[in-house]
Amino acid sequence: MGFGQKQALALAEPAGRYDASDSPGASPGQRRDQRRHQRLSYRDPVQARLIGLPGAMGATQLWALLAHDLSETGSMLSSPELFPVHSRLLLVISPAEVSEPIRVVGRVIWVAREDLQERYQLGVHFEEASDLARVRLQQLVAKRARSAAGARSDRD
């Protein structure tokens, strides 16, 4: 997305969180957590490529995003680029625990501008993944959850 497009999108919507599933009158406090899968802290880089828009600017560009959390079905990412709600992204997740990167297609379901920064938080729901990618993602989440639980019990 070029600067002019990003600027136009940023100006079209005030700073804050934009959720594709929110009702127009719902305030952030009225939203319910609809997660069915455990979400854990995951502070690793993720590569992203915009897909589904033939000939679109940026369709061949690869962005380095930072994941904040991860579940079997989604992730919260920090991005220098504003991706509109409903954008589809090919995500490449490459944690140290796996020998091959995990590739999934995700849809941006909400966007929020980070305070005082030209960065954005993205809520991404994983829509498409091979059976192998799903199994590897489940294993990664389970392994990280066990590690986090072990670290908590060591502190107690």
Secondary structure, DSSP 8 states (H G I E B T S, - for coil): --HHHHHHHHHHS-SSEEETTS-TT--GGG------S--EE---EEEEEEES-TT-TTTT-EEEEEEEEE-SSEEEEEESS---TT-EEEEEE--TT-SS-EEEEEEEEEEEE-TTSS-EEEEEEEEE--HHHHHHHHHHHHHHHHHHHHHHHHH-
